[in-house]
Amino acid sequence: MPQDIFTDAAFESFEIPVLDDQMPVVRREIQPVFRYYGRILENHIDQSFKSELPVYVAKHIQRKVKPLRHTWVAIGGDNRGYKKYPHFEIGINQNFIYIMLCYQFHLLEKEKMAQFLKKESLLKLPSDMHIMLSHYGPDYFNLNEENLNKGLDRLEKIKGADFQIGRAMVKSDDRLTNPEALEEWLKQTVDELWPLFEESMVVFNRLTNLN
C-alpha cells in the first residue's frame, strides 16, 4: 500500500469487531501512513520553529479485548512519552482524520492549563478549525463560543475530560487521495496552532517545573 495515503481499508478497519483481527489491518493500513506524516511534521517543526519534538505512533499494547475506535500518532512530549504534555496528534477513526493540538486527561496541571486556555483568544484562530471534546471521538464540533466554553469547562472540571483543537477532514474529501494536498493541510494547521502550542508549553513548564 502507498505510505502516504489513507485508504478505504484504513477507515474500514474500525468496523472489524475483534481486536486480534483488527490490529494486523491497523499495522498494515494505518501505522505506515502515520510514520510517514509524523516524520514530515517532525522535520517541518524542526526547520520552521527550531524545535525538536519526538514522534510516537500509538501501538495499543495494553488493549486486550475491545477493538479500536480510533488510533493516532503523537508529535510532542519527551523521550518518555507525550500524554502528560500538550502535543499534536494526527488521528483517524471510521469517519474522518484530524490534526489537533491535544490537551488530554493525562495532562499535568490540567485544571490550571484549562484556566490558561480560557484566557487565550482561541476564537481568533481560523474559522474552519474544529474542536473535539474527547480523545476517542467520535465527533468534532465547530469552533464557536458555545462549544469552546463547553469544552474548556469540561477540561477544567471533569477528571477524564480531553480538549483538542485543530482540523478534521471527512473520509470523502478528495485531499485524502492527494499526498501533496494532505501534507500542506497538516503543515498549515500546525503552523496556525504553533503560537498556542508555544504559549501552552511556557505555562506548562512553569506549572510543572519539568523544564
PAZA-123278 format. One record per residue: x, y, z of N, C-alpha, C, O, CB in turn. Coordinates in steps of 0.05 Angstrom, whole numbers. Glycine has a CB too. Example, Ala and Ser with C-alpha at 12.3 -4.5 7.8 and 13.67 -1.06 7.14 Angstrom:
BEGIN
264 / -114 / 156 / 246 / -90 / 156 / 264 / -66 / 156 / 285 / -66 / 169 / 226 / -89 / 181 $
257 / -45 / 142 / 273 / -21 / 143 / 258 / 1 / 157 / 268 / 23 / 161 / 282 / -12 / 114 $
END
This chain:
BEGIN
17 / -24 / 0 / 0 / 0 / 0 / 18 / 25 / 0 / 40 / 24 / 10 / -19 / 0 / 24 $
8 / 47 / -11 / 23 / 72 / -10 / 26 / 81 / 19 / 6 / 80 / 34 / 10 / 94 / -28 $
49 / 91 / 27 / 53 / 100 / 54 / 43 / 128 / 59 / 44 / 138 / 81 / 82 / 98 / 62 $
34 / 142 / 38 / 25 / 170 / 41 / -5 / 173 / 36 / -15 / 195 / 31 / 40 / 187 / 22 $
-21 / 151 / 36 / -49 / 151 / 31 / -64 / 137 / 52 / -57 / 114 / 60 / -55 / 139 / 3 $
-86 / 149 / 63 / -105 / 135 / 80 / -125 / 121 / 62 / -142 / 135 / 49 / -118 / 155 / 100 $
-124 / 95 / 60 / -141 / 80 / 41 / -169 / 76 / 53 / -173 / 81 / 77 / -128 / 53 / 34 $
-187 / 66 / 36 / -213 / 57 / 46 / -210 / 36 / 68 / -225 / 35 / 87 / -231 / 47 / 24 $
-190 / 19 / 64 / -186 / -3 / 83 / -178 / 8 / 111 / -184 / -4 / 131 / -164 / -22 / 73 $
-164 / 31 / 111 / -157 / 44 / 136 / -182 / 51 / 152 / -184 / 46 / 176 / -139 / 69 / 132 $
-201 / 64 / 139 / -225 / 72 / 153 / -242 / 47 / 160 / -255 / 46 / 181 / -242 / 91 / 135 $
-243 / 28 / 142 / -259 / 4 / 146 / -248 / -13 / 169 / -262 / -30 / 179 / -261 / -12 / 121 $
-223 / -9 / 176 / -211 / -26 / 198 / -226 / -22 / 224 / -225 / -40 / 241 / -182 / -19 / 201 $
-239 / 1 / 228 / -254 / 5 / 253 / -281 / -8 / 254 / -295 / -7 / 274 / -257 / 35 / 257 $
-288 / -22 / 232 / -312 / -38 / 231 / -307 / -67 / 239 / -325 / -82 / 243 / -325 / -37 / 204 $
-281 / -74 / 242 / -274 / -102 / 249 / -280 / -106 / 278 / -269 / -92 / 295 / -244 / -107 / 242 $
-297 / -126 / 285 / -306 / -128 / 313 / -288 / -142 / 332 / -293 / -141 / 356 / -332 / -142 / 313 $
-267 / -155 / 323 / -249 / -170 / 340 / -221 / -157 / 339 / -209 / -154 / 318 / -248 / -200 / 332 $
-210 / -150 / 362 / -185 / -136 / 364 / -162 / -152 / 350 / -146 / -140 / 336 / -177 / -131 / 392 $
-161 / -178 / 355 / -139 / -194 / 343 / -141 / -194 / 312 / -120 / -197 / 299 / -141 / -222 / 353 $
-164 / -190 / 301 / -167 / -188 / 272 / -162 / -159 / 263 / -152 / -155 / 241 / -195 / -197 / 263 $
-168 / -140 / 280 / -166 / -112 / 272 / -137 / -102 / 272 / -129 / -88 / 254 / -182 / -95 / 292 $
-121 / -110 / 292 / -94 / -99 / 295 / -76 / -104 / 271 / -61 / -86 / 263 / -82 / -110 / 319 $
-76 / -128 / 258 / -59 / -131 / 235 / -66 / -112 / 212 / -49 / -103 / 197 / -61 / -159 / 224 $
-92 / -105 / 210 / -101 / -86 / 189 / -91 / -58 / 196 / -82 / -43 / 179 / -131 / -87 / 186 $
-93 / -51 / 222 / -84 / -24 / 231 / -54 / -22 / 226 / -44 / -1 / 217 / -90 / -20 / 261 $
-39 / -43 / 232 / -10 / -42 / 228 / -3 / -39 / 198 / 17 / -27 / 191 / 3 / -67 / 240 $
-19 / -52 / 182 / -13 / -52 / 153 / -23 / -26 / 139 / -9 / -15 / 122 / -25 / -76 / 140 $
-47 / -17 / 146 / -60 / 4 / 131 / -57 / 32 / 142 / -59 / 51 / 128 / -89 / -2 / 128 $
-52 / 33 / 169 / -52 / 59 / 182 / -24 / 67 / 192 / -15 / 89 / 187 / -71 / 60 / 204 $
-11 / 50 / 207 / 14 / 57 / 220 / 36 / 66 / 201 / 51 / 85 / 208 / 24 / 34 / 237 $
39 / 54 / 177 / 59 / 65 / 159 / 53 / 94 / 150 / 71 / 110 / 146 / 62 / 47 / 134 $
28 / 100 / 147 / 20 / 127 / 139 / 26 / 147 / 162 / 35 / 169 / 158 / -10 / 128 / 132 $
20 / 138 / 187 / 27 / 154 / 210 / 57 / 160 / 212 / 65 / 182 / 217 / 17 / 140 / 236 $
73 / 139 / 207 / 102 / 143 / 209 / 111 / 163 / 187 / 128 / 179 / 192 / 117 / 116 / 206 $
99 / 161 / 164 / 106 / 178 / 141 / 100 / 208 / 148 / 118 / 225 / 146 / 91 / 170 / 115 $
75 / 213 / 156 / 68 / 241 / 161 / 79 / 251 / 188 / 83 / 275 / 192 / 37 / 244 / 161 $
83 / 232 / 207 / 96 / 240 / 232 / 124 / 251 / 227 / 132 / 271 / 239 / 97 / 217 / 251 $
139 / 237 / 209 / 166 / 247 / 203 / 165 / 273 / 188 / 182 / 291 / 193 / 181 / 226 / 186 $
145 / 276 / 170 / 143 / 302 / 156 / 138 / 325 / 175 / 151 / 346 / 173 / 120 / 300 / 135 $
120 / 321 / 194 / 115 / 343 / 213 / 138 / 347 / 232 / 144 / 369 / 240 / 89 / 337 / 229 $
151 / 325 / 240 / 175 / 328 / 257 / 196 / 345 / 243 / 208 / 363 / 255 / 186 / 300 / 263 $
201 / 340 / 218 / 221 / 355 / 203 / 212 / 384 / 198 / 227 / 403 / 200 / 227 / 342 / 176 $
186 / 387 / 192 / 175 / 414 / 187 / 177 / 431 / 213 / 185 / 454 / 211 / 145 / 412 / 179 $
171 / 420 / 235 / 173 / 435 / 261 / 202 / 442 / 267 / 208 / 464 / 276 / 161 / 419 / 284 $
220 / 423 / 262 / 248 / 428 / 266 / 258 / 451 / 249 / 272 / 469 / 258 / 264 / 403 / 261 $
251 / 450 / 223 / 261 / 470 / 204 / 247 / 497 / 208 / 260 / 518 / 206 / 256 / 461 / 176 $
221 / 497 / 213 / 206 / 522 / 215 / 208 / 536 / 242 / 208 / 561 / 243 / 177 / 517 / 208 $
210 / 520 / 264 / 208 / 532 / 290 / 232 / 525 / 308 / 233 / 532 / 331 / 183 / 522 / 304 $
251 / 510 / 296 / 276 / 503 / 311 / 269 / 489 / 337 / 281 / 494 / 358 / 293 / 528 / 317 $
250 / 471 / 335 / 241 / 455 / 359 / 241 / 426 / 351 / 230 / 418 / 331 / 213 / 465 / 368 $
253 / 409 / 368 / 255 / 381 / 363 / 234 / 367 / 381 / 236 / 367 / 405 / 283 / 370 / 369 $
214 / 355 / 367 / 192 / 341 / 382 / 193 / 311 / 373 / 194 / 305 / 349 / 165 / 354 / 376 $
192 / 293 / 392 / 191 / 265 / 385 / 164 / 256 / 373 / 144 / 270 / 377 / 197 / 247 / 409 $
164 / 234 / 359 / 141 / 223 / 346 / 134 / 196 / 358 / 152 / 179 / 361 / 145 / 221 / 315 $
109 / 192 / 365 / 100 / 167 / 377 / 76 / 156 / 362 / 55 / 169 / 362 / 94 / 171 / 407 $
79 / 134 / 349 / 56 / 120 / 336 / 43 / 102 / 358 / 57 / 85 / 369 / 65 / 103 / 311 $
18 / 106 / 363 / 4 / 91 / 383 / 4 / 61 / 376 / -3 / 53 / 354 / -25 / 100 / 387 $
13 / 44 / 395 / 15 / 16 / 390 / -7 / 0 / 402 / -13 / -23 / 394 / 42 / 6 / 400 $
-21 / 11 / 422 / -44 / -2 / 436 / -36 / -28 / 448 / -51 / -48 / 447 / -67 / -6 / 416 $
-12 / -29 / 460 / -2 / -54 / 471 / -19 / -64 / 495 / -23 / -88 / 498 / 27 / -51 / 480 $
-30 / -45 / 510 / -45 / -53 / 534 / -74 / -61 / 528 / -88 / -72 / 545 / -45 / -30 / 554 $
-83 / -56 / 504 / -110 / -63 / 497 / -111 / -93 / 492 / -95 / -104 / 477 / -120 / -48 / 472 $
-131 / -106 / 505 / -132 / -136 / 503 / -157 / -146 / 490 / -157 / -168 / 478 / -130 / -147 / 531 $
-179 / -132 / 492 / -205 / -143 / 483 / -220 / -125 / 464 / -225 / -132 / 441 / -223 / -149 / 507 $
-226 / -101 / 473 / -244 / -83 / 457 / -229 / -73 / 432 / -206 / -65 / 434 / -253 / -59 / 474 $
-242 / -74 / 409 / -230 / -64 / 385 / -226 / -34 / 386 / -240 / -20 / 401 / -246 / -71 / 360 $
-208 / -23 / 370 / -203 / 6 / 369 / -226 / 21 / 357 / -238 / 12 / 338 / -177 / 11 / 354 $
-231 / 44 / 368 / -250 / 63 / 356 / -235 / 84 / 340 / -246 / 96 / 322 / -268 / 76 / 377 $
-209 / 88 / 347 / -192 / 106 / 332 / -163 / 100 / 340 / -158 / 86 / 359 / -200 / 136 / 337 $
-145 / 112 / 325 / -117 / 109 / 331 / -103 / 135 / 322 / -115 / 151 / 309 / -105 / 84 / 318 $
-77 / 138 / 330 / -65 / 164 / 326 / -34 / 162 / 325 / -23 / 141 / 333 / -73 / 183 / 347 $
-22 / 183 / 317 / 7 / 188 / 320 / 10 / 215 / 334 / -3 / 234 / 326 / 23 / 187 / 293 $
27 / 216 / 355 / 31 / 240 / 371 / 58 / 252 / 364 / 77 / 238 / 360 / 28 / 234 / 401 $
59 / 278 / 364 / 83 / 293 / 360 / 86 / 312 / 383 / 71 / 332 / 386 / 84 / 309 / 332 $
105 / 307 / 401 / 109 / 324 / 424 / 118 / 308 / 448 / 123 / 284 / 446 / 83 / 338 / 431 $
119 / 321 / 472 / 128 / 307 / 496 / 158 / 305 / 499 / 172 / 323 / 489 / 116 / 280 / 497 $
167 / 284 / 511 / 195 / 279 / 515 / 202 / 250 / 508 / 185 / 236 / 497 / 204 / 286 / 544 $
226 / 241 / 515 / 234 / 214 / 507 / 221 / 193 / 524 / 226 / 169 / 519 / 264 / 212 / 509 $
204 / 200 / 543 / 190 / 181 / 559 / 160 / 180 / 552 / 145 / 163 / 562 / 193 / 187 / 588 $
150 / 198 / 535 / 122 / 198 / 528 / 111 / 225 / 522 / 126 / 245 / 523 / 106 / 185 / 550 $
85 / 227 / 517 / 73 / 251 / 508 / 47 / 258 / 522 / 38 / 281 / 520 / 68 / 250 / 479 $
34 / 239 / 535 / 6 / 243 / 544 / 4 / 265 / 565 / -17 / 278 / 567 / -5 / 218 / 554 $
24 / 269 / 581 / 22 / 289 / 603 / 28 / 317 / 593 / 26 / 336 / 608 / 41 / 282 / 625 $
36 / 320 / 568 / 43 / 345 / 555 / 21 / 355 / 536 / 7 / 338 / 525 / 70 / 343 / 541 $
19 / 381 / 530 / 6 / 389 / 506 / 21 / 378 / 482 / 46 / 379 / 482 / 4 / 421 / 504 $
8 / 368 / 462 / 21 / 356 / 439 / 3 / 356 / 415 / -21 / 360 / 417 / 30 / 327 / 446 $
15 / 351 / 392 / 0 / 349 / 367 / -7 / 320 / 362 / 8 / 302 / 369 / 15 / 361 / 343 $
-30 / 315 / 349 / -37 / 288 / 341 / -49 / 289 / 312 / -64 / 306 / 305 / -57 / 276 / 360 $
-41 / 269 / 297 / -56 / 261 / 273 / -72 / 236 / 281 / -60 / 217 / 290 / -38 / 257 / 248 $
-98 / 236 / 277 / -114 / 213 / 285 / -133 / 205 / 263 / -139 / 220 / 245 / -129 / 219 / 310 $
-144 / 181 / 266 / -163 / 171 / 247 / -183 / 154 / 261 / -177 / 139 / 280 / -149 / 155 / 224 $
-209 / 156 / 253 / -229 / 138 / 262 / -245 / 129 / 237 / -236 / 132 / 215 / -248 / 151 / 284 $
-269 / 118 / 242 / -284 / 107 / 220 / -293 / 128 / 199 / -298 / 121 / 176 / -309 / 93 / 231 $
-295 / 153 / 208 / -307 / 173 / 191 / -289 / 196 / 182 / -295 / 209 / 161 / -330 / 185 / 205 $
-267 / 201 / 196 / -251 / 224 / 189 / -223 / 221 / 200 / -218 / 204 / 217 / -264 / 250 / 200 $
-205 / 238 / 190 / -178 / 242 / 202 / -178 / 269 / 215 / -195 / 286 / 209 / -155 / 238 / 181 $
-158 / 274 / 232 / -156 / 300 / 244 / -126 / 306 / 250 / -110 / 288 / 253 / -172 / 302 / 270 $
-120 / 332 / 252 / -95 / 342 / 262 / -102 / 362 / 283 / -114 / 383 / 278 / -77 / 355 / 239 $
-95 / 356 / 308 / -104 / 372 / 331 / -81 / 378 / 350 / -62 / 362 / 353 / -127 / 359 / 345 $
-83 / 400 / 364 / -67 / 405 / 388 / -83 / 394 / 411 / -106 / 402 / 416 / -61 / 436 / 392 $
-71 / 376 / 426 / -85 / 360 / 446 / -78 / 366 / 475 / -54 / 369 / 482 / -81 / 330 / 440 $
-98 / 368 / 491 / -96 / 370 / 520 / -112 / 347 / 532 / -136 / 350 / 536 / -105 / 399 / 531 $
-99 / 325 / 536 / -113 / 301 / 544 / -116 / 300 / 575 / -105 / 316 / 590 / -97 / 276 / 535 $
-133 / 281 / 583 / -139 / 279 / 612 / -114 / 271 / 628 / -114 / 274 / 653 / -161 / 259 / 617 $
-93 / 261 / 615 / -68 / 255 / 629 / -52 / 280 / 635 / -32 / 279 / 650 / -52 / 235 / 612 $
-60 / 302 / 623 / -44 / 327 / 624 / -38 / 335 / 653 / -57 / 337 / 669 / -59 / 349 / 610 $
-13 / 340 / 659 / -6 / 350 / 686 / -17 / 379 / 689 / -18 / 395 / 671 / 25 / 350 / 690 $
-26 / 385 / 713 / -38 / 411 / 720 / -61 / 418 / 701 / -63 / 440 / 691 / -16 / 433 / 719 $
-77 / 398 / 695 / -98 / 401 / 675 / -118 / 424 / 682 / -126 / 439 / 664 / -114 / 375 / 672 $
-125 / 426 / 707 / -144 / 447 / 715 / -133 / 475 / 709 / -146 / 492 / 698 / -151 / 445 / 744 $
-107 / 479 / 717 / -95 / 505 / 712 / -89 / 510 / 683 / -91 / 533 / 673 / -69 / 507 / 728 $
-83 / 489 / 668 / -80 / 492 / 639 / -106 / 500 / 626 / -106 / 516 / 607 / -69 / 466 / 626 $
-128 / 489 / 635 / -154 / 497 / 625 / -160 / 526 / 631 / -171 / 541 / 614 / -176 / 480 / 637 $
-153 / 535 / 654 / -157 / 563 / 662 / -140 / 582 / 644 / -148 / 603 / 636 / -150 / 568 / 691 $
-116 / 573 / 638 / -99 / 588 / 619 / -112 / 590 / 592 / -113 / 611 / 580 / -71 / 574 / 616 $
-122 / 567 / 581 / -135 / 567 / 555 / -159 / 585 / 554 / -165 / 597 / 533 / -143 / 539 / 547 $
-174 / 587 / 576 / -197 / 605 / 577 / -190 / 634 / 573 / -207 / 650 / 564 / -212 / 601 / 603 $
-166 / 641 / 580 / -157 / 669 / 577 / -145 / 675 / 549 / -141 / 698 / 542 / -136 / 675 / 598 $
-141 / 654 / 533 / -130 / 657 / 507 / -152 / 664 / 487 / -175 / 657 / 491 / -115 / 632 / 498 $
-144 / 678 / 465 / -164 / 687 / 445 / -167 / 665 / 424 / -159 / 669 / 401 / -156 / 714 / 432 $
-178 / 642 / 432 / -179 / 619 / 414 / -198 / 624 / 391 / -195 / 612 / 369 / -187 / 594 / 429 $
-217 / 641 / 394 / -236 / 647 / 373 / -223 / 663 / 350 / -235 / 667 / 329 / -260 / 662 / 383 $
-199 / 673 / 354 / -184 / 687 / 333 / -170 / 667 / 314 / -159 / 676 / 294 / -164 / 706 / 346 $
-170 / 642 / 321 / -159 / 622 / 303 / -177 / 620 / 279 / -200 / 629 / 280 / -157 / 594 / 317 $
-167 / 609 / 256 / -184 / 608 / 232 / -211 / 595 / 237 / -213 / 575 / 252 / -169 / 592 / 210 $
-231 / 606 / 224 / -259 / 597 / 230 / -265 / 569 / 221 / -285 / 558 / 229 / -278 / 616 / 217 $
-248 / 557 / 204 / -253 / 530 / 195 / -241 / 509 / 213 / -241 / 485 / 207 / -242 / 526 / 167 $
-230 / 517 / 236 / -220 / 498 / 255 / -242 / 485 / 271 / -265 / 495 / 272 / -199 / 511 / 274 $
-236 / 463 / 284 / -255 / 448 / 299 / -244 / 442 / 327 / -220 / 446 / 332 / -263 / 422 / 285 $
-262 / 433 / 344 / -253 / 422 / 370 / -265 / 395 / 374 / -285 / 388 / 363 / -262 / 441 / 393 $
-250 / 378 / 390 / -260 / 352 / 398 / -261 / 352 / 428 / -242 / 361 / 441 / -242 / 329 / 387 $
-282 / 341 / 439 / -286 / 341 / 468 / -278 / 315 / 481 / -279 / 311 / 505 / -315 / 346 / 474 $
-270 / 296 / 464 / -260 / 270 / 474 / -237 / 261 / 456 / -239 / 262 / 432 / -282 / 250 / 476 $
-216 / 251 / 468 / -194 / 239 / 453 / -204 / 216 / 436 / -191 / 210 / 415 / -172 / 230 / 473 $
-225 / 203 / 444 / -235 / 180 / 429 / -256 / 186 / 408 / -267 / 168 / 395 / -246 / 160 / 449 $
-262 / 212 / 405 / -283 / 220 / 386 / -310 / 212 / 397 / -314 / 213 / 421 / -278 / 206 / 358 $
-329 / 205 / 380 / -326 / 202 / 351 / -334 / 227 / 335 / -336 / 226 / 310 / -343 / 178 / 341 $
-339 / 249 / 349 / -349 / 273 / 335 / -329 / 296 / 338 / -313 / 297 / 357 / -376 / 281 / 346 $
-332 / 315 / 320 / -318 / 341 / 323 / -339 / 363 / 320 / -360 / 359 / 309 / -295 / 344 / 302 $
-332 / 387 / 329 / -351 / 409 / 331 / -338 / 434 / 320 / -314 / 438 / 320 / -361 / 413 / 359 $
-355 / 453 / 310 / -346 / 478 / 301 / -333 / 494 / 323 / -341 / 492 / 347 / -369 / 494 / 288 $
-314 / 510 / 316 / -301 / 528 / 335 / -318 / 552 / 339 / -317 / 571 / 323 / -271 / 535 / 327 $
-334 / 553 / 360 / -350 / 576 / 366 / -351 / 580 / 396 / -341 / 562 / 411 / -379 / 574 / 354 $
-362 / 601 / 405 / -361 / 608 / 434 / -374 / 587 / 451 / -363 / 579 / 472 / -373 / 635 / 439 $
-397 / 577 / 443 / -412 / 558 / 459 / -396 / 532 / 462 / -393 / 522 / 484 / -439 / 552 / 446 $
-386 / 521 / 440 / -372 / 496 / 441 / -345 / 499 / 456 / -336 / 481 / 470 / -366 / 486 / 413 $
-333 / 523 / 452 / -307 / 528 / 465 / -311 / 529 / 496 / -296 / 517 / 510 / -295 / 554 / 455 $
-331 / 543 / 505 / -337 / 545 / 533 / -343 / 517 / 545 / -333 / 511 / 567 / -360 / 564 / 539 $
-359 / 502 / 530 / -365 / 475 / 540 / -340 / 458 / 542 / -336 / 444 / 562 / -386 / 462 / 520 $
-324 / 459 / 521 / -300 / 442 / 521 / -280 / 449 / 543 / -270 / 432 / 557 / -286 / 444 / 495 $
-276 / 475 / 548 / -256 / 483 / 568 / -267 / 480 / 596 / -252 / 474 / 615 / -249 / 512 / 564 $
-293 / 483 / 600 / -305 / 477 / 626 / -302 / 447 / 633 / -295 / 441 / 656 / -335 / 485 / 626 $
-306 / 430 / 613 / -302 / 401 / 618 / -273 / 395 / 624 / -268 / 380 / 643 / -311 / 385 / 593 $
-255 / 407 / 609 / -227 / 402 / 614 / -219 / 410 / 643 / -203 / 397 / 656 / -210 / 417 / 594 $
-230 / 432 / 652 / -223 / 443 / 678 / -236 / 426 / 701 / -223 / 422 / 722 / -232 / 472 / 681 $
-260 / 417 / 697 / -276 / 406 / 720 / -279 / 376 / 720 / -284 / 365 / 741 / -302 / 419 / 720 $
-275 / 363 / 697 / -280 / 334 / 696 / -254 / 319 / 693 / -238 / 325 / 675 / -299 / 327 / 672 $
-249 / 301 / 711 / -223 / 287 / 713 / -216 / 274 / 686 / -193 / 275 / 678 / -223 / 267 / 735 $
-234 / 261 / 673 / -228 / 245 / 649 / -233 / 260 / 623 / -234 / 248 / 602 / -245 / 221 / 649 $
-235 / 287 / 624 / -242 / 302 / 600 / -217 / 309 / 584 / -195 / 314 / 596 / -257 / 328 / 608 $
-220 / 310 / 558 / -199 / 319 / 540 / -209 / 344 / 526 / -232 / 351 / 526 / -192 / 297 / 519 $
-190 / 358 / 514 / -196 / 381 / 496 / -176 / 381 / 473 / -152 / 381 / 478 / -196 / 408 / 512 $
-186 / 382 / 449 / -169 / 382 / 426 / -179 / 404 / 406 / -203 / 407 / 403 / -168 / 354 / 412 $
-160 / 417 / 394 / -167 / 439 / 375 / -150 / 437 / 350 / -126 / 434 / 352 / -164 / 466 / 389 $
-162 / 439 / 327 / -148 / 436 / 302 / -167 / 433 / 279 / -187 / 448 / 277 / -129 / 413 / 303 $
-162 / 414 / 262 / -179 / 410 / 238 / -185 / 380 / 235 / -169 / 363 / 241 / -166 / 421 / 213 $
-209 / 375 / 224 / -217 / 348 / 216 / -223 / 347 / 186 / -231 / 368 / 175 / -241 / 339 / 233 $
-220 / 324 / 174 / -225 / 320 / 146 / -240 / 294 / 142 / -230 / 273 / 149 / -198 / 320 / 130 $
-264 / 296 / 131 / -280 / 272 / 127 / -268 / 253 / 106 / -253 / 262 / 89 / -309 / 279 / 119 $
-274 / 228 / 108 / -261 / 208 / 91 / -267 / 211 / 62 / -253 / 200 / 45 / -269 / 181 / 100 $
-288 / 226 / 55 / -295 / 230 / 27 / -280 / 254 / 14 / -283 / 259 / -10 / -325 / 234 / 24 $
-264 / 268 / 30 / -250 / 292 / 20 / -229 / 283 / -1 / -214 / 265 / 4 / -237 / 307 / 43 $
-229 / 297 / -23 / -210 / 289 / -45 / -181 / 292 / -37 / -164 / 279 / -48 / -216 / 307 / -69 $
-175 / 309 / -18 / -147 / 313 / -9 / -135 / 288 / 3 / -111 / 286 / 4 / -146 / 336 / 10 $
-152 / 270 / 12 / -141 / 245 / 23 / -128 / 228 / 2 / -113 / 210 / 10 / -163 / 230 / 37 $
-134 / 232 / -23 / -120 / 217 / -44 / -99 / 233 / -58 / -87 / 225 / -78 / -141 / 208 / -65 $
-92 / 256 / -47 / -72 / 274 / -58 / -51 / 280 / -36 / -55 / 298 / -20 / -85 / 301 / -68 $
-29 / 265 / -35 / -10 / 268 / -13 / 1 / 296 / -10 / 5 / 306 / 12 / 13 / 250 / -18 $
5 / 311 / -32 / 15 / 338 / -30 / -5 / 356 / -17 / 2 / 373 / 0 / 22 / 349 / -58 $
-31 / 353 / -24 / -52 / 369 / -11 / -55 / 362 / 18 / -59 / 380 / 35 / -79 / 366 / -26 $
-54 / 337 / 25 / -56 / 329 / 52 / -33 / 339 / 69 / -37 / 348 / 92 / -58 / 298 / 54 $
-9 / 337 / 58 / 15 / 347 / 72 / 12 / 377 / 78 / 19 / 386 / 100 / 40 / 341 / 56 $
3 / 392 / 58 / 0 / 421 / 61 / -21 / 427 / 83 / -17 / 445 / 99 / -7 / 434 / 35 $
-42 / 412 / 83 / -64 / 416 / 103 / -53 / 411 / 131 / -59 / 426 / 149 / -87 / 397 / 97 $
-37 / 390 / 134 / -26 / 384 / 160 / -6 / 406 / 169 / -8 / 415 / 192 / -11 / 357 / 159 $
12 / 414 / 151 / 31 / 434 / 158 / 18 / 461 / 165 / 25 / 474 / 184 / 52 / 438 / 135 $
-1 / 469 / 149 / -15 / 494 / 153 / -28 / 495 / 181 / -27 / 515 / 195 / -36 / 499 / 131 $
-41 / 473 / 188 / -55 / 472 / 214 / -35 / 474 / 237 / -40 / 488 / 256 / -71 / 446 / 216 $
-13 / 459 / 235 / 8 / 461 / 255 / 19 / 490 / 257 / 22 / 500 / 279 / 31 / 441 / 250 $
24 / 502 / 234 / 34 / 529 / 234 / 15 / 548 / 248 / 24 / 566 / 264 / 39 / 539 / 205 $
-11 / 546 / 243 / -30 / 564 / 255 / -35 / 559 / 285 / -42 / 577 / 299 / -57 / 562 / 240 $
-29 / 534 / 293 / -32 / 527 / 322 / -6 / 531 / 337 / -6 / 530 / 362 / -42 / 499 / 324 $
16 / 535 / 323 / 42 / 536 / 337 / 44 / 557 / 359 / 54 / 551 / 380 / 64 / 540 / 317 $
35 / 582 / 354 / 36 / 602 / 375 / 22 / 593 / 401 / 31 / 597 / 423 / 25 / 628 / 366 $
-2 / 580 / 398 / -16 / 570 / 421 / 0 / 547 / 434 / 1 / 546 / 459 / -44 / 560 / 413 $
11 / 530 / 418 / 28 / 508 / 430 / 51 / 520 / 446 / 57 / 511 / 468 / 38 / 490 / 408 $
65 / 539 / 434 / 88 / 551 / 448 / 80 / 564 / 475 / 93 / 560 / 495 / 102 / 572 / 430 $
58 / 579 / 474 / 48 / 591 / 499 / 40 / 570 / 519 / 45 / 573 / 543 / 25 / 610 / 493 $
27 / 549 / 509 / 19 / 527 / 527 / 43 / 514 / 540 / 42 / 508 / 564 / 3 / 506 / 511 $
64 / 511 / 525 / 88 / 498 / 537 / 102 / 516 / 557 / 113 / 506 / 577 / 107 / 490 / 515 $
102 / 542 / 552 / 113 / 560 / 572 / 98 / 558 / 598 / 110 / 556 / 620 / 112 / 590 / 561 $
71 / 559 / 597 / 55 / 556 / 621 / 58 / 529 / 634 / 61 / 527 / 658 / 25 / 562 / 614 $
58 / 508 / 617 / 61 / 481 / 627 / 87 / 477 / 642 / 87 / 466 / 664 / 59 / 461 / 604 $
108 / 487 / 630 / 134 / 484 / 643 / 136 / 500 / 669 / 149 / 491 / 688 / 156 / 492 / 624 $
124 / 523 / 670 / 124 / 539 / 694 / 108 / 524 / 716 / 116 / 525 / 740 / 112 / 567 / 689 $
86 / 512 / 709 / 69 / 499 / 728 / 81 / 473 / 739 / 77 / 466 / 762 / 42 / 493 / 716 $
95 / 459 / 721 / 105 / 432 / 728 / 135 / 431 / 735 / 144 / 412 / 747 / 100 / 413 / 706 $
149 / 452 / 728 / 178 / 452 / 732 / 192 / 429 / 719 / 212 / 419 / 729 / 184 / 452 / 762 $
181 / 420 / 696 / 193 / 398 / 681 / 216 / 407 / 663 / 231 / 391 / 652 / 172 / 383 / 666 $
218 / 433 / 659 / 239 / 443 / 641 / 255 / 465 / 654 / 274 / 476 / 642 / 226 / 454 / 614 $
END
